[in-house]
């Protein structure tokens, strides 16, 4: 048992449950000094966006409150991470620093620098995996190289089940004298003018909110996840993405909770012949399908980190190098219409308004709005990724980059270049009654289902009855779908036929 203090550096692991660095510090013995360091320079150009900074403030407050229940507290510092860790070590007499790894390219380089410097000074440094099911280097193809296609990556992951999550510590001994701490408000993470009312109304940041969302999902939504996850008008998804991003809950905890949920029904249904047993088997198969569909989404998250780790240039450049020459357009007026949900396409506009209000958007709609920006408007994927980065509470470099490049067709395992989402047919298929559009585009709420996804085709009488004046209360489409599709296909054809195709095709 050690008598010297251990510094536990919290980053994207804002929880006590299944926190390997914290558990290791408890096992080492001696006082524990939890610290969070706000160093926006660490991520270079990827400082958390406004919505994510608001969430971070709330999550840090929740973590500090939980630590205080254990007689501990969160020490907050700002500035260069290495210098602040050195300061804390001098103030507490610590010779050991533990933290959980992050995987963004700039952060990985920063971590190497900090580790080397601390070890030169005689500190014991140990890092752990708390953010992923698997380390990015753990899962490789038969040649030992990284995967670039999801399905074989998924199969490889299924051959090595994730380890069990760690229990939260039962004790957190603190130092005799606590070092000084900055006030959370001094980090200025919250906006000066409070525009977060819509976000506060639908989210509870912190580990308690994460647990509540997981419980709700398991009890009310998971059984129908395979079919409902594409329906933005109903609560069919887990809504765990921001909690996973900030490490308020671990992917291992979620993974094993889903398996436990499935196991609770493994013996359901009566034995013997007859319809009750058959219904029981069918119900179990439905639950298995739902569980696998959700676990695949957790592995999609892993795949995004796998790609960013092995191909770090993709944070700012296309995976498929020939897309550097893609004829992207500059259209400030169209971009503004897209950002504000004024494109004239109801499903696109509903998604962008949901994002602006709540800091989140349904995944099916994310694909539609990204396709609209990159293929209908031919505006570069980086522009859309930056907007999402600033407005999403779950803005995650790996997943945000992967999603945008996948939709634009320039990433690993991309959507086929000719796949151009039709926002009308997508709305009719996944929001057939228009509930999602009615919620977020209320000026169209009185339009009946045949026209709510295509108001420009409604009769004058139908528009009048619904109180809709196209071009006034709601815009006309800023681009014709058929014309935009042909323009996009022509642009993609130029890339496909170019002499230097890089990794494309």
Helices and strands as residue ranges (DSSP letters): E 6-10, H 20-28, E 32-38, G 40-43, H 50-69, E 74-78, H 81-92, E 96-100, H 105-120, E 124-128, H 150-158, G 184-187, H 197-202, H 207-216, I 217-221, G 222-224, H 225-228, H 241-245, H 251-263, H 275-310, G 312-315, G 321-325, H 332-339, H 346-358, H 363-371, I 372-376, H 381-391, H 397-408, H 423-430, H 435-440, G 442-444, H 449-452, G 455-457, H 460-466, H 481-496
